[in-house]
């Protein structure tokens, strides 16, 4: 079980403030990560910003955007040996035209020991 927490900096403000494009990017990220997208929910804030969560059979993908500073804060949590969460993170970086990605990878395999 891998959990990637990441911040995308220098994003295209128009892309990350577009609810449809953010949803589409999360949907494609689920496919890229070899995960099954069960549902997607999003909200467009006024005057700006989008929050989007993709519910995966393997866990979730979330995106929270701040277009005023060209930033998207995201996480991808996947279970299973066949998923590729880093591929999904890199897809979101490309989809949002981000200049930089700052990430932390957390191995959540020990949750089974609880």
N, C-alpha and C positions, 0 to 999 in steps of 0.2 A: 504494500500500500504506500503510494507516494503522494505527497501533498506539496505542491509548488505554490509558493506565495511570491508574487512579483508585481513590480511597478513598471509601467511603460511610460517613458518620458519623451517629450517632443512629438506627441501624437498629432495627427491631422485633426484640428478642432471640429471641422465640419463632419468628419466621419464619426468621431466619438460623441457627438451631440445628436446623432441621427439614430433614433430608436430602432428603426428597421435594419440599418446596417450593423448595429451592435448585435441585435438578435441573430441576423444572418451569420455574422462572424462566430458567434458562440455555437450555432448549429454546425457550421463547418468544422470548428475546433473539436466538437464531439466526434465527428466522423474521422478527422485526422488522428485523434487520439485512440482510435479503434474502440470507442465506447458507444453505448446505446443511449440515445437521447430519448428520455421518457416524456419530458415536458419542458417548456420554456416559459418564463415569466419575466416581464420587464416593466419599467416605469420611466416615463420621461418627465423630468423635473422642469419647473419654470423658475428662472428664465433659462436655465441650461443644466445639462447633466442627464445621464442615463444610468440606471441600475438594471442589470440583467442577470438572471440565474438560470442555468441549464441544469435540470435534474437528470442525472445519469443513472442507469442501472448500477454503474460502478461507483457512484457518489455524486459529484457536482462540479460545475464550472461557474464562477461568479465574476462579474465585471462591474466596476463602479467608476464612472467617469467624471472628470472635472475639466471641461473644455476650456474654461477661463485660464487654466494653467497648463493645458495640453497634456494632461496626465490621466492614465487609467490604472486603477489598482485592482488586481485580479488574484484569483486563486483557482487551482485545479487540483481536485482530490480524486484519485482513482484507485480502485482495488483490482486485483487480478494480475496475472502474469503476461497477458497479451496487450495491455493498454500502453499507450505512449504519450503520457501527459506533457513531456517536454516538447514534443512535436506540436501539440495544441498551443502551448505557450508561444512558441515561435510563429505559429500561424497568426495568433492574435497580434503579435508584434508587427508582422507584415501587413495584416488587414487594416490596422490602425495607422500605418505608415510611421511607426514609432522610431525615433532616433536611437533610443537606448532601452535596455531592459536590465533591471536590477532584481535578482531573484534569490530565493532561499529554497532549498529542497529539504523536505522533512520526511524521513522514513517512518511511517506510522505502523510498521509491521508489528511493533510491540503492543499494539492495542489488543491483540488476541490474548495477550498474557494477563489482561486485567480481570 
